[in-house]
Amino acid sequence: MALNYKTRKRLALLVLLVGMPFYVVVAVTVMNRLPRLPLWAEVPVYLVLGFAWILPFKAVFKGIGQPDPDQPDPE
């Protein structure tokens, strides 16, 4: 299922405005429920969690910063 540019742009905005804050709250809550890790182990876990949300949404964000390919050339 291929999404058009406008749909991907709206979905990316929804992910950033709703999904990202929700993911941060869940990740921090899970880390607080676990037994306290030493700092040298906690930093890599937060780094992995910080990048883990990107992987499922890579296709949504790919090409969002480019001009709309469906629009005719202005020239």
C-alpha positions as CSV (number, residue, x, y, z in Angstrom):
1,M,0.0,0.0,0.0
2,A,1.7,3.2,-1.2
3,L,0.7,6.4,0.5
4,N,0.6,9.6,-1.5
5,Y,2.7,12.6,-0.5
6,K,0.0,14.5,1.2
7,T,-1.1,11.5,3.3
8,R,2.5,10.8,4.4
9,K,3.0,14.4,5.3
10,R,-0.1,14.4,7.5
11,L,0.8,11.1,9.1
12,A,4.3,12.3,9.8
13,L,2.8,15.4,11.5
14,L,0.5,13.2,13.6
15,V,3.4,10.9,14.6
16,L,5.5,13.9,15.7
17,L,2.8,15.7,17.6
18,V,0.9,12.8,19.2
19,G,3.0,9.6,18.9
20,M,6.4,11.0,19.9
21,P,5.3,12.5,23.2
22,F,3.3,9.4,24.0
23,Y,6.4,7.2,23.2
24,V,8.6,9.4,25.5
25,V,6.2,9.1,28.4
26,V,6.0,5.3,27.9
27,A,9.8,4.9,27.6
28,V,10.5,7.0,30.7
29,T,7.8,5.2,32.7
30,V,9.2,1.8,31.7
31,M,12.7,2.9,32.7
32,N,11.5,4.2,36.0
33,R,9.7,0.9,36.8
34,L,12.9,-1.1,36.3
35,P,15.5,-1.4,39.0
36,R,18.0,1.5,38.8
37,L,20.8,0.8,36.4
38,P,24.3,2.2,36.7
39,L,24.8,5.4,34.7
40,W,27.2,3.7,32.2
41,A,24.4,1.2,31.4
42,E,21.5,3.7,31.5
43,V,22.9,6.1,28.9
44,P,23.1,3.5,26.1
45,V,19.6,2.2,27.0
46,Y,18.2,5.8,26.6
47,L,20.1,6.2,23.3
48,V,18.6,3.0,21.9
49,L,15.2,4.0,23.0
50,G,15.7,7.4,21.4
51,F,16.4,5.9,18.0
52,A,14.0,2.9,18.3
53,W,10.9,5.0,17.5
54,I,12.4,5.9,14.1
55,L,12.5,2.4,12.6
56,P,8.8,1.7,12.2
57,F,8.1,5.2,10.7
58,K,11.1,5.4,8.4
59,A,8.9,5.0,5.3
60,V,6.5,7.7,6.5
61,F,9.3,10.3,7.0
62,K,11.3,9.5,3.8
63,G,11.1,12.3,1.4
64,I,8.8,14.6,3.5
65,G,11.2,17.5,3.2
66,Q,11.3,17.4,-0.6
67,P,8.8,19.2,-2.9
68,D,5.6,17.3,-3.7
69,P,6.3,15.0,-6.6
70,D,2.7,14.9,-7.6
71,Q,2.5,18.7,-8.3
72,P,3.3,19.9,-11.8
73,D,6.5,21.8,-12.3
74,P,6.0,25.6,-11.9
75,E,7.9,26.3,-15.1
